[in-house]
Amino acid sequence: MSDTTAQSEFEDAFHKAAERHERIWVFIAMLLLSLLMIGTLFFVVLDYGVVVKTDGYHTDPAAVGATAPFADAALVRIGPNAYSVHMLAHLWAWTPSPLHVPQGATITFYVTSADVLHGFQVAGTTINVTAVPGITGSVTYTFAHAGTYNIICNEYCGIGHQSMIGRIIVEPERRT
Ligand code: CUA
C-alpha cells in the first residue's frame, strides 16, 4: 500500500464520519424543534382549546344599526356595578356617544361595525378592539376613575377617520 492510497483512504473515512456527525446533529436539531412545536401546540390547545373561546358572535352588518341590541344604544345593568353596552362603529361615529357610566362600574363592551373596519380604542384605558363588520367582539373594563374618556378610531376608515371620536363620561361616585 503506497502512502498516497493510505492518505486517500483516511480522507474518505474522515469525510464520511464528518457527514455522519452532521446528519446526526441535524436530526437532533429537527427532533428538538419538532418536540418544541408539538409541546407548544399541546399546551396551547390544553389552555385555550382548538378554537379560542370568546363571547363574541356574528351580526348582520346591513341590519346591525336598526336591530336590537345595537339599536337600543343603552347601558344595560347585568349585575351589581356591572353593565354591558353594545357599541356600534359606523362612518364616522360611535353609537352610543356620549356614554354615561357610573364610577367603579365594570362595563362589557360588545363592539361591531355597520360598514368597514374601525378600531375601538378608549384613550387612557387598555380597551382596544377592532370593530369588524359581521363579527361582534367584546372587552370588559372597570372604570375606577371619574372623568371623560375619548373613544378613538385607530383603524384607518376613510376621509372622516381622524374625527371619529366618541366620549365615555364616568360620573363621580356620590358619597352619602
Ligand atoms: Cu373609523 Cu377610523
Backbone and ligand atoms as CSV (ligand in chain L), in Angstrom:
chain,resi,resn,atom,element,x,y,z
A,1,MET,N,N,0.855,-1.201,0.000
A,1,MET,CA,C,0.000,0.000,0.000
A,1,MET,C,C,0.884,1.241,0.000
A,2,SER,N,N,0.682,2.097,-0.951
A,2,SER,CA,C,1.501,3.313,-1.030
A,2,SER,C,C,0.987,4.347,-0.044
A,3,ASP,N,N,1.814,5.362,0.154
A,3,ASP,CA,C,1.431,6.457,1.059
A,3,ASP,C,C,0.204,7.207,0.547
A,4,THR,N,N,0.170,7.386,-0.781
A,4,THR,CA,C,-0.919,8.139,-1.402
A,4,THR,C,C,-2.251,7.450,-1.144
A,5,THR,N,N,-2.297,6.112,-1.315
A,5,THR,CA,C,-3.530,5.350,-1.111
A,5,THR,C,C,-3.991,5.450,0.349
A,6,ALA,N,N,-3.040,5.330,1.256
A,6,ALA,CA,C,-3.364,5.398,2.680
A,6,ALA,C,C,-3.988,6.750,3.027
A,7,GLN,N,N,-3.378,7.810,2.465
A,7,GLN,CA,C,-3.883,9.168,2.744
A,7,GLN,C,C,-5.297,9.324,2.187
A,8,SER,N,N,-5.506,8.798,0.968
A,8,SER,CA,C,-6.801,8.900,0.306
A,8,SER,C,C,-7.879,8.168,1.117
A,9,GLU,N,N,-7.534,6.965,1.616
A,9,GLU,CA,C,-8.497,6.201,2.420
A,9,GLU,C,C,-8.845,6.943,3.710
A,10,PHE,N,N,-7.796,7.531,4.284
A,10,PHE,CA,C,-8.009,8.304,5.519
A,10,PHE,C,C,-8.971,9.467,5.273
A,11,GLU,N,N,-8.747,10.154,4.140
A,11,GLU,CA,C,-9.599,11.297,3.800
A,11,GLU,C,C,-11.046,10.876,3.579
A,12,ASP,N,N,-11.239,9.756,2.856
A,12,ASP,CA,C,-12.598,9.230,2.610
A,12,ASP,C,C,-13.308,8.938,3.932
A,13,ALA,N,N,-12.560,8.232,4.810
A,13,ALA,CA,C,-13.134,7.855,6.106
A,13,ALA,C,C,-13.491,9.104,6.915
A,14,PHE,N,N,-12.597,10.092,6.866
A,14,PHE,CA,C,-12.833,11.340,7.609
A,14,PHE,C,C,-14.097,12.049,7.120
A,15,HIS,N,N,-14.219,12.157,5.797
A,15,HIS,CA,C,-15.387,12.838,5.227
A,15,HIS,C,C,-16.679,12.106,5.555
A,16,LYS,N,N,-16.641,10.787,5.475
A,16,LYS,CA,C,-17.834,10.005,5.798
A,16,LYS,C,C,-18.248,10.251,7.254
A,17,ALA,N,N,-17.249,10.241,8.144
A,17,ALA,CA,C,-17.512,10.446,9.572
A,17,ALA,C,C,-18.087,11.838,9.808
A,18,ALA,N,N,-17.495,12.831,9.166
A,18,ALA,CA,C,-17.966,14.207,9.329
A,18,ALA,C,C,-19.407,14.328,8.842
A,19,GLU,N,N,-19.695,13.721,7.714
A,19,GLU,CA,C,-21.063,13.793,7.183
A,19,GLU,C,C,-22.056,13.108,8.121
A,20,ARG,N,N,-21.615,11.981,8.708
A,20,ARG,CA,C,-22.499,11.269,9.627
A,20,ARG,C,C,-22.796,12.130,10.862
A,21,HIS,N,N,-21.743,12.779,11.368
A,21,HIS,CA,C,-21.959,13.671,12.513
A,21,HIS,C,C,-22.903,14.817,12.168
A,22,GLU,N,N,-22.697,15.351,10.980
A,22,GLU,CA,C,-23.594,16.440,10.547
A,22,GLU,C,C,-25.038,15.962,10.506
A,23,ARG,N,N,-25.211,14.764,9.908
A,23,ARG,CA,C,-26.571,14.224,9.815
A,23,ARG,C,C,-27.174,14.028,11.198
A,24,ILE,N,N,-26.359,13.512,12.110
A,24,ILE,CA,C,-26.852,13.266,13.480
A,24,ILE,C,C,-27.265,14.576,14.143
A,25,TRP,N,N,-26.428,15.606,14.016
A,25,TRP,CA,C,-26.755,16.887,14.658
A,25,TRP,C,C,-27.971,17.550,14.033
A,26,VAL,N,N,-28.068,17.432,12.701
A,26,VAL,CA,C,-29.259,17.988,12.037
A,26,VAL,C,C,-30.508,17.256,12.522
A,27,PHE,N,N,-30.390,15.923,12.641
A,27,PHE,CA,C,-31.512,15.119,13.123
A,27,PHE,C,C,-31.906,15.531,14.547
A,28,ILE,N,N,-30.899,15.712,15.403
A,28,ILE,CA,C,-31.178,16.116,16.797
A,28,ILE,C,C,-31.866,17.483,16.829
A,29,ALA,N,N,-31.357,18.411,16.001
A,29,ALA,CA,C,-31.952,19.754,15.961
A,29,ALA,C,C,-33.404,19.684,15.503
A,30,MET,N,N,-33.654,18.888,14.447
A,30,MET,CA,C,-35.020,18.739,13.927
A,30,MET,C,C,-35.925,18.106,14.977
A,31,LEU,N,N,-35.393,17.111,15.684
A,31,LEU,CA,C,-36.162,16.418,16.712
A,31,LEU,C,C,-36.549,17.391,17.824
A,32,LEU,N,N,-35.570,18.206,18.261
A,32,LEU,CA,C,-35.841,19.173,19.321
A,32,LEU,C,C,-36.881,20.200,18.871
A,33,LEU,N,N,-36.734,20.694,17.631
A,33,LEU,CA,C,-37.703,21.671,17.105
A,33,LEU,C,C,-39.097,21.068,17.014
A,34,SER,N,N,-39.168,19.805,16.550
A,34,SER,CA,C,-40.470,19.125,16.434
A,34,SER,C,C,-41.111,18.958,17.799
A,35,LEU,N,N,-40.291,18.522,18.795
A,35,LEU,CA,C,-40.814,18.347,20.144
A,35,LEU,C,C,-41.300,19.674,20.710
A,36,LEU,N,N,-40.539,20.735,20.442
A,36,LEU,CA,C,-40.904,22.070,20.912
A,36,LEU,C,C,-42.244,22.501,20.300
A,37,MET,N,N,-42.394,22.243,18.977
A,37,MET,CA,C,-43.619,22.621,18.279
A,37,MET,C,C,-44.813,21.825,18.798
A,38,ILE,N,N,-44.624,20.503,18.921
A,38,ILE,CA,C,-45.717,19.647,19.404
A,38,ILE,C,C,-46.089,20.034,20.833
A,39,GLY,N,N,-45.064,20.270,21.674
A,39,GLY,CA,C,-45.304,20.668,23.062
A,39,GLY,C,C,-46.060,21.973,23.154
A,40,THR,N,N,-45.646,22.954,22.337
A,40,THR,CA,C,-46.306,24.264,22.331
A,40,THR,C,C,-47.771,24.114,21.931
A,41,LEU,N,N,-48.008,23.395,20.827
A,41,LEU,CA,C,-49.382,23.171,20.366
A,41,LEU,C,C,-50.197,22.470,21.447
A,42,PHE,N,N,-49.603,21.466,22.093
A,42,PHE,CA,C,-50.304,20.699,23.122
A,42,PHE,C,C,-50.767,21.612,24.248
A,43,PHE,N,N,-49.855,22.442,24.761
A,43,PHE,CA,C,-50.218,23.277,25.907
A,43,PHE,C,C,-51.151,24.424,25.515
A,44,VAL,N,N,-51.006,24.949,24.286
A,44,VAL,CA,C,-51.914,25.997,23.823
A,44,VAL,C,C,-53.329,25.433,23.709
A,45,VAL,N,N,-53.452,24.245,23.102
A,45,VAL,CA,C,-54.772,23.625,22.952
A,45,VAL,C,C,-55.348,23.256,24.319
A,46,LEU,N,N,-54.467,22.778,25.227
A,46,LEU,CA,C,-54.892,22.432,26.587
A,46,LEU,C,C,-55.467,23.655,27.299
A,47,ASP,N,N,-54.813,24.801,27.131
A,47,ASP,CA,C,-55.225,26.018,27.835
A,47,ASP,C,C,-56.408,26.706,27.164
A,48,TYR,N,N,-56.406,26.794,25.840
A,48,TYR,CA,C,-57.372,27.650,25.152
A,48,TYR,C,C,-58.352,26.878,24.273
A,49,GLY,N,N,-58.117,25.599,24.059
A,49,GLY,CA,C,-58.966,24.836,23.153
A,49,GLY,C,C,-58.526,25.061,21.714
A,50,VAL,N,N,-59.089,24.275,20.819
A,50,VAL,CA,C,-58.706,24.380,19.399
A,50,VAL,C,C,-59.172,25.713,18.840
A,51,VAL,N,N,-60.399,26.123,19.223
A,51,VAL,CA,C,-60.910,27.432,18.840
A,51,VAL,C,C,-60.938,28.290,20.104
A,52,VAL,N,N,-60.280,29.448,20.051
A,52,VAL,CA,C,-60.212,30.317,21.223
A,52,VAL,C,C,-61.625,30.755,21.597
A,53,LYS,N,N,-61.984,30.534,22.875
A,53,LYS,CA,C,-63.336,30.866,23.326
A,53,LYS,C,C,-63.496,32.378,23.433
A,54,THR,N,N,-64.636,32.857,22.998
A,54,THR,CA,C,-64.934,34.279,23.080
A,54,THR,C,C,-66.433,34.425,23.266
A,55,ASP,N,N,-66.864,35.537,23.883
A,55,ASP,CA,C,-68.308,35.754,23.939
A,55,ASP,C,C,-68.750,36.662,22.778
A,56,GLY,N,N,-67.979,36.671,21.734
A,56,GLY,CA,C,-68.361,37.367,20.510
A,56,GLY,C,C,-69.361,36.532,19.718
A,57,TYR,N,N,-70.031,37.145,18.772
A,57,TYR,CA,C,-70.998,36.421,17.944
A,57,TYR,C,C,-71.127,37.125,16.600
A,58,HIS,N,N,-71.842,36.470,15.681
A,58,HIS,CA,C,-71.966,37.022,14.340
A,58,HIS,C,C,-73.147,37.985,14.233
A,59,THR,N,N,-72.976,39.017,13.453
A,59,THR,CA,C,-74.026,40.003,13.268
A,59,THR,C,C,-74.163,40.299,11.777
A,60,ASP,N,N,-75.293,40.864,11.406
A,60,ASP,CA,C,-75.523,41.245,10.014
A,60,ASP,C,C,-75.190,42.727,9.864
A,61,PRO,N,N,-74.100,43.073,9.188
A,61,PRO,CA,C,-73.693,44.476,9.104
A,61,PRO,C,C,-74.777,45.373,8.516
A,62,ALA,N,N,-75.580,44.855,7.595
A,62,ALA,CA,C,-76.602,45.673,6.943
A,62,ALA,C,C,-77.731,46.040,7.902
A,63,ALA,N,N,-77.978,45.166,8.881
A,63,ALA,CA,C,-79.123,45.370,9.768
A,63,ALA,C,C,-78.723,45.805,11.164
A,64,VAL,N,N,-77.423,45.779,11.454
A,64,VAL,CA,C,-76.968,45.891,12.838
A,64,VAL,C,C,-77.363,47.209,13.506
A,65,GLY,N,N,-77.444,48.292,12.730
A,65,GLY,CA,C,-77.780,49.585,13.317
A,65,GLY,C,C,-79.262,49.742,13.608
A,66,ALA,N,N,-80.090,48.906,12.981
A,66,ALA,CA,C,-81.537,49.066,13.082
A,66,ALA,C,C,-82.183,48.018,13.976
A,67,THR,N,N,-81.410,47.026,14.387
A,67,THR,CA,C,-81.995,45.940,15.175
A,67,THR,C,C,-81.350,45.859,16.554
A,68,ALA,N,N,-82.096,45.265,17.483
A,68,ALA,CA,C,-81.579,45.052,18.838
A,68,ALA,C,C,-80.430,44.039,18.754
A,69,PRO,N,N,-79.465,44.106,19.661
A,69,PRO,CA,C,-79.336,45.072,20.747
A,69,PRO,C,C,-78.579,46.351,20.372
A,70,PHE,N,N,-78.053,46.419,19.159
A,70,PHE,CA,C,-77.245,47.591,18.814
A,70,PHE,C,C,-78.084,48.851,18.624
A,71,ALA,N,N,-79.351,48.688,18.248
A,71,ALA,CA,C,-80.208,49.854,18.040
A,71,ALA,C,C,-80.615,50.488,19.365
A,72,ASP,N,N,-80.573,49.715,20.454
A,72,ASP,CA,C,-81.007,50.228,21.754
A,72,ASP,C,C,-80.043,51.269,22.317
A,73,ALA,N,N,-78.762,51.081,22.026
A,73,ALA,CA,C,-77.743,52.058,22.393
A,73,ALA,C,C,-77.825,52.494,23.848
A,74,ALA,N,N,-77.972,51.537,24.733
A,74,ALA,CA,C,-78.112,51.875,26.147
A,74,ALA,C,C,-77.196,51.026,27.003
A,75,LEU,N,N,-76.901,51.589,28.177
A,75,LEU,CA,C,-76.145,50.860,29.181
A,75,LEU,C,C,-77.121,49.910,29.881
A,76,VAL,N,N,-76.819,48.621,29.877
A,76,VAL,CA,C,-77.720,47.638,30.478
A,76,VAL,C,C,-77.063,47.096,31.742
A,77,ARG,N,N,-77.816,47.133,32.856
A,77,ARG,CA,C,-77.273,46.635,34.114
A,77,ARG,C,C,-77.346,45.120,34.108
A,78,ILE,N,N,-76.205,44.451,34.318
A,78,ILE,CA,C,-76.186,42.984,34.282
A,78,ILE,C,C,-75.813,42.393,35.630
A,79,GLY,N,N,-75.535,43.251,36.620
A,79,GLY,CA,C,-75.181,42.759,37.947
A,79,GLY,C,C,-74.807,43.926,38.824
A,80,PRO,N,N,-74.395,43.630,40.072
A,80,PRO,CA,C,-74.001,44.725,40.951
A,80,PRO,C,C,-72.776,45.444,40.395
A,81,ASN,N,N,-72.960,46.701,40.033
A,81,ASN,CA,C,-71.878,47.521,39.483
A,81,ASN,C,C,-71.333,46.991,38.156
A,82,ALA,N,N,-72.126,46.150,37.488
A,82,ALA,CA,C,-71.695,45.589,36.207
A,82,ALA,C,C,-72.720,45.922,35.127
A,83,TYR,N,N,-72.216,46.307,33.972
A,83,TYR,CA,C,-73.086,46.754,32.889
A,83,TYR,C,C,-72.572,46.199,31.574
A,84,SER,N,N,-73.455,46.187,30.573
A,84,SER,CA,C,-72.998,45.879,29.219
A,84,SER,C,C,-73.534,46.953,28.291
A,85,VAL,N,N,-72.816,47.171,27.225
A,85,VAL,CA,C,-73.281,48.120,26.228
A,85,VAL,C,C,-72.851,47.622,24.850
A,86,HIS,N,N,-73.749,47.778,23.876
A,86,HIS,CA,C,-73.433,47.401,22.503
A,86,HIS,C,C,-72.978,48.635,21.761
A,87,MET,N,N,-71.717,48.631,21.361
A,87,MET,CA,C,-71.075,49.798,20.757
A,87,MET,C,C,-70.963,49.571,19.253
A,88,LEU,N,N,-71.581,50.470,18.507
A,88,LEU,CA,C,-71.600,50.329,17.046
A,88,LEU,C,C,-70.722,51.390,16.398
A,89,ALA,N,N,-69.818,50.940,15.558
A,89,ALA,CA,C,-68.974,51.850,14.779
A,89,ALA,C,C,-69.581,52.009,13.395
A,90,HIS,N,N,-69.629,53.237,12.930
A,90,HIS,CA,C,-70.067,53.463,11.552
A,90,HIS,C,C,-69.394,54.720,11.028
A,91,LEU,N,N,-69.392,54.909,9.741
A,91,LEU,CA,C,-68.713,56.053,9.113
A,91,LEU,C,C,-69.429,57.352,9.506
A,92,TRP,N,N,-68.888,58.240,10.315
A,92,TRP,CA,C,-67.667,58.149,11.091
A,92,TRP,C,C,-68.008,58.547,12.509
A,93,ALA,N,N,-68.676,57.666,13.206
A,93,ALA,CA,C,-69.102,57.962,14.569
A,93,ALA,C,C,-69.274,56.676,15.367
A,94,TRP,N,N,-69.423,56.879,16.682
A,94,TRP,CA,C,-69.680,55.759,17.594
A,94,TRP,C,C,-71.071,55.917,18.200
A,95,THR,N,N,-71.800,54.816,18.306
A,95,THR,CA,C,-73.107,54.847,18.955
A,95,THR,C,C,-73.134,53.766,20.030
A,96,PRO,N,N,-73.466,54.068,21.276
A,96,PRO,CA,C,-73.876,55.385,21.772
A,96,PRO,C,C,-72.677,56.248,22.174
A,97,SER,N,N,-72.833,57.553,21.970
A,97,SER,CA,C,-71.849,58.538,22.427
A,97,SER,C,C,-72.553,59.890,22.544
A,98,PRO,N,N,-72.351,60.616,23.647
A,98,PRO,CA,C,-71.565,60.233,24.819
A,98,PRO,C,C,-72.272,59.159,25.650
A,99,LEU,N,N,-71.452,58.313,26.247
A,99,LEU,CA,C,-71.966,57.239,27.081
A,99,LEU,C,C,-71.652,57.572,28.533
A,100,HIS,N,N,-72.706,57.665,29.354
A,100,HIS,CA,C,-72.515,57.989,30.773
A,100,HIS,C,C,-72.480,56.711,31.593
A,101,VAL,N,N,-71.418,56.520,32.344
A,101,VAL,CA,C,-71.302,55.326,33.188
A,101,VAL,C,C,-70.919,55.746,34.601
A,102,PRO,N,N,-71.386,55.004,35.611
A,102,PRO,CA,C,-71.022,55.361,36.982
A,102,PRO,C,C,-69.589,54.939,37.307
A,103,GLN,N,N,-68.945,55.743,38.148
A,103,GLN,CA,C,-67.571,55.435,38.557
A,103,GLN,C,C,-67.498,54.083,39.254
A,104,GLY,N,N,-66.488,53.299,38.933
A,104,GLY,CA,C,-66.292,51.982,39.541
A,104,GLY,C,C,-67.034,50.876,38.805
A,105,ALA,N,N,-67.795,51.243,37.785
A,105,ALA,CA,C,-68.584,50.246,37.053
A,105,ALA,C,C,-67.686,49.395,36.159
A,106,THR,N,N,-68.025,48.118,36.118
A,106,THR,CA,C,-67.348,47.216,35.192
A,106,THR,C,C,-68.231,47.089,33.961
A,107,ILE,N,N,-67.706,47.508,32.838
A,107,ILE,CA,C,-68.506,47.554,31.615
A,107,ILE,C,C,-67.986,46.520,30.627
A,108,THR,N,N,-68.892,45.725,30.091
A,108,THR,CA,C,-68.543,44.844,28.978
A,108,THR,C,C,-69.055,45.490,27.700
A,109,PHE,N,N,-68.145,45.776,26.811
A,109,PHE,CA,C,-68.496,46.376,25.524
A,109,PHE,C,C,-68.586,45.271,24.482
A,110,TYR,N,N,-69.702,45.253,23.746
A,110,TYR,CA,C,-69.817,44.407,22.561
A,110,TYR,C,C,-69.671,45.325,21.370
A,111,VAL,N,N,-68.691,45.044,20.546
A,111,VAL,CA,C,-68.295,46.008,19.521
A,111,VAL,C,C,-68.421,45.395,18.133
A,112,THR,N,N,-69.086,46.118,17.252
A,112,THR,CA,C,-69.105,45.704,15.848
A,112,THR,C,C,-69.173,46.946,14.968
A,113,SER,N,N,-69.157,46.719,13.661
A,113,SER,CA,C,-69.200,47.818,12.702
A,113,SER,C,C,-70.352,47.609,11.731
A,114,ALA,N,N,-70.941,48.712,11.296
A,114,ALA,CA,C,-72.045,48.636,10.335
A,114,ALA,C,C,-71.533,48.698,8.893
A,115,ASP,N,N,-70.258,49.032,8.719
A,115,ASP,CA,C,-69.777,49.219,7.349
A,115,ASP,C,C,-68.377,48.670,7.106
A,116,VAL,N,N,-67.353,49.413,7.532
A,116,VAL,CA,C,-65.973,48.991,7.255
A,116,VAL,C,C,-65.248,48.729,8.575
A,117,LEU,N,N,-64.004,48.329,8.499
A,117,LEU,CA,C,-63.204,48.119,9.713
A,117,LEU,C,C,-62.980,49.433,10.437
A,118,HIS,N,N,-63.237,49.423,11.743
A,118,HIS,CA,C,-62.877,50.543,12.612
A,118,HIS,C,C,-62.104,49.972,13.798
A,119,GLY,N,N,-61.468,50.857,14.541
A,119,GLY,CA,C,-60.748,50.410,15.743
A,119,GLY,C,C,-61.326,51.089,16.966
A,120,PHE,N,N,-61.796,50.284,17.913
A,120,PHE,CA,C,-62.404,50.821,19.138
A,120,PHE,C,C,-61.329,50.901,20.221
A,121,GLN,N,N,-60.809,52.097,20.408
A,121,GLN,CA,C,-59.802,52.298,21.440
A,121,GLN,C,C,-60.280,53.401,22.368
A,122,VAL,N,N,-60.157,53.177,23.673
A,122,VAL,CA,C,-60.528,54.197,24.642
A,122,VAL,C,C,-59.236,54.708,25.277
A,123,ALA,N,N,-58.944,55.976,25.008
A,123,ALA,CA,C,-57.687,56.564,25.476
A,123,ALA,C,C,-57.602,56.530,26.991
A,124,GLY,N,N,-56.444,56.165,27.515
A,124,GLY,CA,C,-56.223,56.126,28.959
A,124,GLY,C,C,-56.664,54.820,29.597
A,125,THR,N,N,-57.123,53.863,28.774
A,125,THR,CA,C,-57.518,52.544,29.273
A,125,THR,C,C,-56.800,51.480,28.439
A,126,THR,N,N,-57.063,50.217,28.779
A,126,THR,CA,C,-56.475,49.135,27.982
A,126,THR,C,C,-57.455,48.639,26.913
A,127,ILE,N,N,-58.548,49.395,26.702
A,127,ILE,CA,C,-59.566,48.964,25.735
A,127,ILE,C,C,-59.064,49.191,24.310
A,128,ASN,N,N,-59.015,48.120,23.537
A,128,ASN,CA,C,-58.557,48.200,22.152
A,128,ASN,C,C,-59.075,46.974,21.409
A,129,VAL,N,N,-60.175,47.163,20.682
A,129,VAL,CA,C,-60.821,46.062,19.964
A,129,VAL,C,C,-61.082,46.522,18.537
A,130,THR,N,N,-60.828,45.667,17.581
A,130,THR,CA,C,-61.148,46.005,16.195
A,130,THR,C,C,-62.634,45.794,15.971
A,131,ALA,N,N,-63.283,46.806,15.384
A,131,ALA,CA,C,-64.706,46.698,15.064
A,131,ALA,C,C,-64.819,46.132,13.650
A,132,VAL,N,N,-65.245,44.863,13.567
A,132,VAL,CA,C,-65.270,44.138,12.297
A,132,VAL,C,C,-66.712,43.966,11.843
A,133,PRO,N,N,-67.053,44.390,10.619
A,133,PRO,CA,C,-68.419,44.165,10.156
A,133,PRO,C,C,-68.738,42.667,10.109
A,134,GLY,N,N,-69.856,42.282,10.700
A,134,GLY,CA,C,-70.278,40.877,10.676
A,134,GLY,C,C,-69.883,40.096,11.909
A,135,ILE,N,N,-68.947,40.642,12.676
A,135,ILE,CA,C,-68.485,39.927,13.870
A,135,ILE,C,C,-68.516,40.872,15.062
A,136,THR,N,N,-69.017,40.377,16.192
A,136,THR,CA,C,-69.026,41.181,17.410
A,136,THR,C,C,-67.947,40.678,18.353
A,137,GLY,N,N,-67.076,41.581,18.732
A,137,GLY,CA,C,-66.047,41.253,19.711
A,137,GLY,C,C,-66.423,41.864,21.042
A,138,SER,N,N,-65.733,41.452,22.092
A,138,SER,CA,C,-66.069,42.028,23.385
A,138,SER,C,C,-64.826,42.316,24.206
A,139,VAL,N,N,-64.981,43.271,25.108
A,139,VAL,CA,C,-63.912,43.630,26.031
A,139,VAL,C,C,-64.568,44.121,27.316
A,140,THR,N,N,-63.971,43.772,28.440
A,140,THR,CA,C,-64.512,44.196,29.736
A,140,THR,C,C,-63.488,45.072,30.447
A,141,TYR,N,N,-63.979,46.159,31.024
A,141,TYR,CA,C,-63.078,47.111,31.669
A,141,TYR,C,C,-63.786,47.748,32.863
A,142,THR,N,N,-63.032,47.987,33.927
A,142,THR,CA,C,-63.583,48.665,35.102
A,142,THR,C,C,-63.085,50.104,35.135
A,143,PHE,N,N,-64.023,51.046,35.143
A,143,PHE,CA,C,-63.672,52.466,35.182
A,143,PHE,C,C,-63.547,52.916,36.641
A,144,ALA,N,N,-62.332,52.868,37.160
A,144,ALA,CA,C,-62.092,53.192,38.568
A,144,ALA,C,C,-62.086,54.696,38.803
A,145,HIS,N,N,-61.736,55.464,37.788
A,145,HIS,CA,C,-61.597,56.912,37.961
A,145,HIS,C,C,-62.640,57.670,37.151
A,146,ALA,N,N,-63.182,58.711,37.778
A,146,ALA,CA,C,-64.151,59.550,37.073
A,146,ALA,C,C,-63.439,60.400,36.029
A,147,GLY,N,N,-64.193,60.836,35.028
A,147,GLY,CA,C,-63.607,61.707,34.019
A,147,GLY,C,C,-64.178,61.428,32.649
A,148,THR,N,N,-63.679,62.164,31.684
A,148,THR,CA,C,-64.123,61.994,30.302
A,148,THR,C,C,-63.057,61.234,29.525
A,149,TYR,N,N,-63.490,60.146,28.915
A,149,TYR,CA,C,-62.570,59.314,28.144
A,149,TYR,C,C,-62.924,59.435,26.668
A,150,ASN,N,N,-61.916,59.595,25.849
A,150,ASN,CA,C,-62.153,59.678,24.405
A,150,ASN,C,C,-62.126,58.291,23.771
A,151,ILE,N,N,-63.170,58.024,22.973
A,151,ILE,CA,C,-63.141,56.821,22.132
A,151,ILE,C,C,-62.505,57.255,20.825
A,152,ILE,N,N,-61.415,56.612,20.451
A,152,ILE,CA,C,-60.787,56.993,19.189
A,152,ILE,C,C,-60.753,55.802,18.247
A,153,CYS,N,N,-60.938,56.099,16.977
A,153,CYS,CA,C,-60.870,55.055,15.961
A,153,CYS,C,C,-59.400,54.901,15.579
A,154,ASN,N,N,-58.854,53.708,15.778
A,154,ASN,CA,C,-57.432,53.515,15.476
A,154,ASN,C,C,-57.203,52.627,14.254
A,155,GLU,N,N,-58.244,52.562,13.401
A,155,GLU,CA,C,-58.110,51.814,12.145
A,155,GLU,C,C,-58.536,52.767,11.028
A,156,TYR,N,N,-57.644,53.003,10.076
A,156,TYR,CA,C,-57.984,53.990,9.042
A,156,TYR,C,C,-59.242,53.563,8.288
A,157,CYS,N,N,-60.239,54.481,8.218
A,157,CYS,CA,C,-61.543,54.099,7.676
A,157,CYS,C,C,-62.101,55.132,6.708
A,158,GLY,N,N,-61.242,55.985,6.183
A,158,GLY,CA,C,-61.722,56.924,5.174
A,158,GLY,C,C,-61.532,58.363,5.604
A,159,ILE,N,N,-62.161,59.255,4.850
A,159,ILE,CA,C,-61.912,60.696,4.959
A,159,ILE,C,C,-62.233,61.250,6.357
A,160,GLY,N,N,-63.202,60.646,7.057
A,160,GLY,CA,C,-63.586,61.170,8.364
A,160,GLY,C,C,-62.915,60.463,9.532
A,161,HIS,N,N,-61.937,59.610,9.224
A,161,HIS,CA,C,-61.295,58.778,10.253
A,161,HIS,C,C,-60.786,59.586,11.451
A,162,GLN,N,N,-60.064,60.669,11.166
A,162,GLN,CA,C,-59.403,61.391,12.266
A,162,GLN,C,C,-60.388,62.130,13.150
A,163,SER,N,N,-61.638,62.301,12.689
A,163,SER,CA,C,-62.624,62.978,13.537
A,163,SER,C,C,-63.643,61.986,14.108
A,164,MET,N,N,-63.358,60.706,13.977
A,164,MET,CA,C,-64.267,59.680,14.502
A,164,MET,C,C,-63.982,59.477,15.993
A,165,ILE,N,N,-64.468,60.430,16.775
A,165,ILE,CA,C,-64.185,60.434,18.217
A,165,ILE,C,C,-65.502,60.368,18.984
A,166,GLY,N,N,-65.558,59.493,19.970
A,166,GLY,CA,C,-66.715,59.416,20.862
A,166,GLY,C,C,-66.279,59.727,22.282
A,167,ARG,N,N,-67.264,59.739,23.200
A,167,ARG,CA,C,-66.937,60.057,24.590
A,167,ARG,C,C,-67.581,59.050,25.536
A,168,ILE,N,N,-66.804,58.699,26.548
A,168,ILE,CA,C,-67.358,57.952,27.680
A,168,ILE,C,C,-67.173,58.848,28.890
A,169,ILE,N,N,-68.279,59.189,29.532
A,169,ILE,CA,C,-68.217,60.076,30.695
A,169,ILE,C,C,-68.458,59.248,31.943
A,170,VAL,N,N,-67.434,59.141,32.763
A,170,VAL,CA,C,-67.530,58.374,34.004
A,170,VAL,C,C,-67.905,59.342,35.118
A,171,GLU,N,N,-69.155,59.180,35.588
A,171,GLU,CA,C,-69.706,60.095,36.596
A,171,GLU,C,C,-69.111,59.769,37.967
A,172,PRO,N,N,-68.674,60.793,38.705
A,172,PRO,CA,C,-68.090,60.545,40.016
A,172,PRO,C,C,-69.076,59.880,40.960
A,173,GLU,N,N,-68.547,59.012,41.794
A,173,GLU,CA,C,-69.328,58.287,42.782
A,173,GLU,C,C,-69.965,59.292,43.756
A,174,ARG,N,N,-71.262,59.114,44.047
A,174,ARG,CA,C,-71.919,60.010,45.004
A,174,ARG,C,C,-71.686,59.481,46.414
A,175,ARG,N,N,-71.122,60.321,47.268
A,175,ARG,CA,C,-70.875,59.904,48.659
A,175,ARG,C,C,-71.997,60.444,49.542
A,176,THR,N,N,-72.635,59.540,50.290
A,176,THR,CA,C,-73.767,59.969,51.126
A,176,THR,C,C,-73.446,59.782,52.595
L,1,CUA,CU1,CU,-63.307,54.589,11.966
L,1,CUA,CU2,CU,-61.070,55.118,11.527
